[in-house]
Amino acid sequence: MEETEMADSKDGLSTFKWVEVGPHLTEAQKEAISQLSPKMTKRCKALMKQLICFSTLQASLSELLGAWVKIMKPRRADWLVVLKQLKLMDHPLYLEVASLALVEDSFEANIRDYTKIIHGHGKRNQLKDAEKTLATMRSRGFICDQVILTTFIHMYSKAGNLELAEETFEELKLLGEPLDKRSYGSMIMAYIRAGMPEQGEVLLREMDAQEIYAGREVYKALLRAYSLDGDAEGAQRVFDAIQLAAISPDHKFCGLLINAYGVSGQSEKARAAFENMRRAGLTPSDKCIALVISAYERENKLQKALEFLIVLERDGIIIGKEASETLVGWFKNLGVVKEVDTVLREFSVKEANSEFQAT
């Protein structure tokens, strides 16, 4: 395969001799080239062929693009065609080519171009590359917008850098524009990841005051944080906020609330949350049943657990694998071997019957 060739000039700098890709292509390269649109201009197709066959052993990407600009004098429309094709192919060089295009006069970069590239780096968790693009943007006189700053809050959050996330959030406020739920949500997630759900809840109340409601996943993450910590009061507050936001809790939300009460040693409230779920018309999942059993186990309330199971059986609710294993583990800890065998046999029979009925 022949690609862009380099030769040293008298001043020691690399110069290019543009050579069309040769006949010695791999099958994958041939296939990729054959997929290029026949409507694509020769100028764009020439670069696409070079990129498909690109090797860093023969040239740097910036030198290749520089040669293309010098020889073929592309316009913005040509750059956009190439970038669209690279993105369509999910080509690994897409973001690098896009970043290098930003500094080319012929590309005529605007704020949306920077936003797309920074967002692309954000999706790949490429924080350093995103920061480099931001520095380039600012050096060329562009002002950050809400979308860009929100993306950085998200990236700093995932990188565990709460301080930079907070600084960026404050910069976001200084724009003087109303914050949207995505901006708030990114900062709430940053506090959750930093182990500070209370601060996230403060922002949640700030949103409520403006009648802005967070996304379902943000509420779930905040509820999960309180649940895992056994902070039942915090979990209940968030659960109430979920309902006020007109979000219908599913069995996963309910399970997190049940777990919060169970971990905090409040088995009766865990049971009450379970019953509230049923009264709301939700079919209890096996996970939720197991969580109630675990809550009783923590307080060694075997009689209460058995009464709970009797009520479920009376109502035609069959416990599944996870709830059965939780009960079996409890029985084993108590040294009650015979009951273990009974539970296992009953579970096997009921599971077999369920499978038979399903067929």
HELIX and SHEET records of a PDB file:
HELIX    1   1 GLU A   27  SER A   34  1                                   8    
HELIX    2   2 LYS A   42  ILE A   52  1                                  11    
HELIX    3   3 LEU A   61  MET A   72  1                                  12    
HELIX    4   4 ARG A   76  LEU A   88  1                                  13    
HELIX    5   5 TYR A   94  ALA A  101  1                                   8    
HELIX    6   6 ASP A  105  PHE A  107  5                                   3    
HELIX    7   7 ILE A  111  LYS A  123  1                                  13    
HELIX    8   8 LEU A  127  SER A  139  1                                  13    
HELIX    9   9 GLN A  146  LYS A  158  1                                  13    
HELIX   10  10 LEU A  162  LYS A  173  1                                  12    
HELIX   11  11 LYS A  181  ARG A  193  1                                  13    
HELIX   12  12 PRO A  197  ALA A  209  1                                  13    
HELIX   13  13 ARG A  216  ASP A  229  1                                  14    
HELIX   14  14 ALA A  232  LEU A  244  1                                  13    
HELIX   15  15 HIS A  251  VAL A  263  1                                  13    
HELIX   16  16 SER A  267  ARG A  279  1                                  13    
HELIX   17  17 ASP A  286  ARG A  298  1                                  13    
HELIX   18  18 LEU A  302  ARG A  314  1                                  13    
HELIX   19  19 LYS A  321  LEU A  334  1                                  14    
HELIX   20  20 VAL A  337  ALA A  358  1                                  22    
SHEET    1   A 2 GLU A   5  ASP A   8  0                                        
SHEET    2   A 2 SER A  14  LYS A  17 -1                                        
END                                                                             
